[in-house]
Amino acid sequence: MQSLGQCRWTPRSTYAALAAAAVVAALISAPTPAAATVPAEVSAGEYELTSYPVKRGGLTIGLADRGEITEVTGETLTFRLPSQASYPVPDSDAYAWLGAAGSPGYATEGWLTGSSAVKLSLSTRGVAGYDYYDDLLADGGRMSFAFSEVTGPGDFAFYQISDLPFLSPEPNAPAGARFGTGVQRDGAPQGSTPVELAPRTTINDRFRFSAAGMFCLTVTTSAPLSDGTTASATVRLRVAVGDEIASDAGCGDTPDDTDPGDPTDPTDPTDPTDPTDPGGPSVADWVVRDGHIDAVAARIDPVDGVDTLSLQARYDVPGELRTEWIEYDDLVVVVPDSVTLTTPAVYGGGDDWSFIAPPATSYWNLPLGQQAGAPWAGLSTESPTLAGLAQDRVLWRVDAVTGPGDQPAPGDVVLWEGQPQRAGIGMERIDLPVFSTKLGLPAARWVPLHTHAHFNWSITGPGVYCVAMTLEAQTAPGRRVAAAQQLTLAVGDDVDASTVTPCGRTRDYPERGAAAPAPDPVSTPSVLGAAASSLVSTIAEAGLETQLAVLDPTLAAPGVPHDPESVIFHRPAALFRAGTGNVPGFDTGVYGNSMQVIRWDTTGVRPEQLDGDLRWSLHSVAGPGNVALSHGPTQTGPFVFNTATGQREPHQLWPGAGSGETNSAVLWSFSRPGKYCLTLEWAADLPGGREAVDRKTLTFVVDGPLDPTVRANLDGTYPGAAFTHDNETLTKTCVDGGRPTRPEEVPVPGGEPDPVDDPWNVPNWSRTASGAVILNRGHVDIASTLDEGGLRTRVKDTTTEGMSHSPDGNAAYWHETSDVVLQLLPESATTVPDEAYTFIGPVGSRIWNLPQTEQPGLLWPGWSAETIRPADLLGGGLNWSLTAARGPGDVFVHQTGPLGAPVHVFDSANGLPDTTRIGADSHVHANWTFTAQGSYCLAFARTGSRSDGTALSDAFTLAVVVGEVDPTGVDPQGCADLLPGDDPDPGDDPWIVPNWSRTASGAVILNRGYVDIASALDDGLRTTVRDLTVEGLAHSPQSNAAYLHETSDVVLQLLPAARTAVPNQTYSFIGPVGTQVWGLPQAEQAGLLWLGWSAKTIGPADLAGHGLSWSLTAVDGPGDVFVYQTGPFGAPVHVFDSADGLADTTRIGAGTYAHANWMFTAQGSYCLAFERTGSRSDGTALSDAFTLAVVVGEVDPTGVDPHDCYGS
């Protein structure tokens, strides 16, 4: 079995920072190890078994837990490896030293492997920061580690693995020192290679055991000392391997349950470790708790020489830089409590979450973006094995969601993209969930090849879910292939995922029955505006029938069946100017673009009901212009029909299928405004030679200006004459006598315009005149890598064309940033949606935007430092600055926060440079917004330091073309003049200072990382600033402990990147919606200060009432201060509010710590006066008054003296 755990804190990055940043004048002896207690049994965490000489003489061995060391020389330590830490020997020859391929075993984790088991590294570092024992060692002396007295039920192996796993093709293969009691793949003894370490060294290693049971071994360290003697020390290790072995078992013991049904006996005919055994289903081989997993991944596998479609999960094993394809019957995906959210207590307009659950309902949500400690579940059709399909798409259908066995599902499951019914850049209509049990199943959609997408997985109840899914495709010879599997989800921490049996092992795939038409569809005439609907075709005894299922706007229940001929589909004014819609033959613009969501649905039709496929076609059309219906990702096709080009041949609809290639289903385009009557025909050949035909006449009303060349006003209206309704336009359908508009009723002013030849409409990977590559569709990242040469930033291209040009075939293509032009196609045009985005421009202003979530047909740029380990960088990341921007408008890079409010990254409108933080091993996306069409040059600098303090920097430029501009004439080399030179300077702005800079008065400036306003109790109550930033830990007199500042000795800085806006009326207590404010969020945000408060070291029994009162008594500054807490969707919980008068008081529980949002309404310097009060348990009064100096925004913090605050 293999289980992958949560993202974890990595001590190596902190150690590296300590080594680089600690300033120690002199040390004459080893510091006293921190008082730490070793658990009776160590089963998780990151530890070092560290040995080092001490001044008192000899060597000692310590166990370091995140820097805190307990001396363990001569003692016995007990560790446990869970059953989930299974690690069979891989097939590669690189692992031959471990034994035969597939040999079972259990192993500790390496630095960047998963975290289902303890990490145990050998080390000679000693106490963190203890760098001065060189004089105790002989010149050139090294310390050796030896293993002996090994007892256990199987073989033991210790082996070093690569310290740079991301650069190794086999990152977990033995590499260097090793010791083993078993045999290699060729039968030779494993033997040993000495483990000899230089001073202050840690190695990446694994301890491996071949069987479950109790292993015992002795570790002896030795080293030559400067006095000519050789010193040694020993420690005894007991390792309980597997969940069944008792902690007090004897060395060599195996689990007690060794009866004939013993699951460790591979010869047992009912062995539950055998997933093929129908008589004894077992726990999953893979329990995925963290990391990136494409839970829906398609590939073609040859079976007996025949290409077979396979539905599996594709898992990027954390830290190992390898991908595993996992069968659903071997997989459980964990949905932990850490992703629990709550819907708002009250739903309002534009903020209705009924599609998930009623108000104030807790639910689990695997998020659209990656979140530490939870799987990042997505979908992939990227496998190169799919290239041989006859079509460039795969059908994905969810047939059912149930519980284990025959039980119903514990709750609803909804997969959705973006934020339905919430305002946001480029989102002007409701998008349906990908699938939803609330809307009913089956549900299907087509997925283009080369797609990689992520969704929110929202689940309303804890328990085990079986999600029955099918993929279908057609091979080049025309053969239909399908794969049906059941994905198992373990939701909630109360579910022990390690004991969950994958659904496919215990239950048959649920049968998808044929659906019947609704007996009494609604036939009352109605106008359908924004609501979503599906044209649902079914086959019954009466033949073929298509009805319209109309969904309630809340998307909380299955659609209500209507007679489609009784509905008027109405699209208010919406016009894409000539050429921008890219619909062939539409020379006068595109009206009705993004007509409300209308899906087609044949999921209720079984293949055996037909002889072939359904055929869907346009029978006739009456109206003022041409009509086109695209089933592709954009208006550009491919088409079901297009009257402008004469395309009218029937479109094939597969049984059991539905929708188009996007969440918006099929896309309707009209060349002129007016009323249209479209007669659509569905036809099918039934078994026995009978043909079934169903025709329906649909009514469409499309508003818009008569002049297709005009642009919309800011309020969404259009200048000039427009199509006008008569009293029957929206009251009579075509079948009830409603008259279609005649062409002469909507004349084009000045006559028909000339056809447009759009120079900006070029394929992805076209070339400019200078030879640069134009990137305008698909996924790219501005990616930094680190090697011996330093920091290097390039454009990582995983577009379809990029991967096809890659030397590795299916890998990314890497461009130099000066060799590409990034293009925002005209289809990226949208408008500023609401007040929350007025930092870009007035509501309704025209802008061009590449959204944070992928939108088919547009470029999807992100940024990354995925291949850089946190341990390799001081502070675990890089600073990224936008240093200059040249172009016809402003540039904004911003993310959508959990409340829908924008989170600012870069903003050229308020001055540059702007700086953000990129975490090592991270991959991020955002919205890229431009306010004008034209060509832009953007200059950037990425800076940081290696863990040894060596400075790193890389300056680069990007050329960007926006809107209706010919990209082929742009030379990205022309942006080079924006670069500052070989040593990029992020700017002279006085507010850009490193964390732990000093003010003129000597105070420490804190602007990045974790700090608490912490109270402790000794002779009295004392409040300090508890500094857990990287720099604070490095300066602490105690190894790896927080640095404690007096409150009057620090300045807290909100960097300009803290600027945001009031998102909606819920937060109007801060200011009007859209008002600029500066905030430190409740959840940690890279590159900003993370400010909390605590009384963590005080025991509840020490205080009367078990807590303290904390009051904000005064504020002096240019604006108001608000401190409040909030859940991701909940209403704010007020802590302090200077706008409504002071003092404000809150409660701090003893032994607790907390975080909140800290909001300031203006830039400048602030003084905040506080008081904390309480009583000892004996009634003795306690109090502590203190002040905090805070600097907000573009203000020089070095001129602030915190002692000036209220005379502190």
Secondary structure, DSSP 4 states (H G I P E B T S, - for coil): -EEE------HHHHHHHHHHH---S--SSPPPPP-----SSB-SSEEEEEEEE-TTSSEEEEEEETTEEEE-TT-EEEEEE-TTBB-PPPSSGGGGGG-STT---EE-B-TTS-SSS-EEEEE---STT----GGGBPTT--EEEEEEEEESSS-EEEEE--SSGGG-SSTTS--S-EEEEEE-TTS-EEEEE-EEE-TT-B--EEEEESSSEEEEEEEEEEEEBTTS-EEEEEEEEEEEESSSS-TTPPTT---S--STT-TT-TT-TT-TT-TT-TTS----SEEE-SEEEEEEEEEEEEETTEEEEEEEEEEEETTTTEEEEE-GGGEEEEE-GGGEEE--SS-BTTB--TTT-STT-EEEEE-SS--TTSEEEEEE---GGGGGBSSSEEEEEEEEEE-STTPBPSS-EEEE-S-TTS-BTTB-S----SEETTT-S-EEEEEETT-EEE-EEEE-S-EEEEEEEEEEEEBTTS-EEEEEEEEEEEESTTS-GGGPPPHHHHSPPPP-PPP---SS-B-S-EEESS--EEEEEEEETTEEEEEEEEPPTT--SPPEEE-GGGEEEEE-S-EEPTTTS--TT-TT-EESTTPSPEEEE-TT--GGG-SS-EEEEEEEEESSS-EEEEEEEETTEEEEEETTTTB-SPEEE-TT-BS-SSTTBBEEEESS-EEEEEEEEEEEEPTTS-EEEEEEEEEEEE--BS-TT----TTS--SS-B----TTTTT--GGGTPPPPPGGGSPPTTSPPPPP--TT---TTEE-TTSPEEE-SEEEEEEEEEETTEEEEEEEE-SHHHHHHSTTSSS-EEEEGGGEEEEE-GGGEEE--SGGGTTTSSTT-EEEEE-SS--TTSEEEEEE-TTS-GGGBGGGEEEEEEEEEESSS-EEEEEE-TTS-EEEEEEGGG-S-EEEEEETT-EEE-EEEESSSEEEEEEEEEEEEBTTS-EEEEEEEEEEEESS--GGG--GGGGGGGS--SS------TT---TTEE-TTSPEEE-SEEEEEEEEESSSEEEEEEE-SHHHHHH-SSTT--EEEEGGGEEEEE-GGGEEE--SGGGTTTSSTT-EEEEE-SS--TTSEEEEEE-TTS-GGGBGGGEEEEEEEEEESSS-EEEEE--SSSPPEEEEEGGG-S-EEEEEETT-EEE-EEEESSSEEEEEEEEEEEEBTTS-EEEEEEEEEEEESS--GGG--GGGGGG-
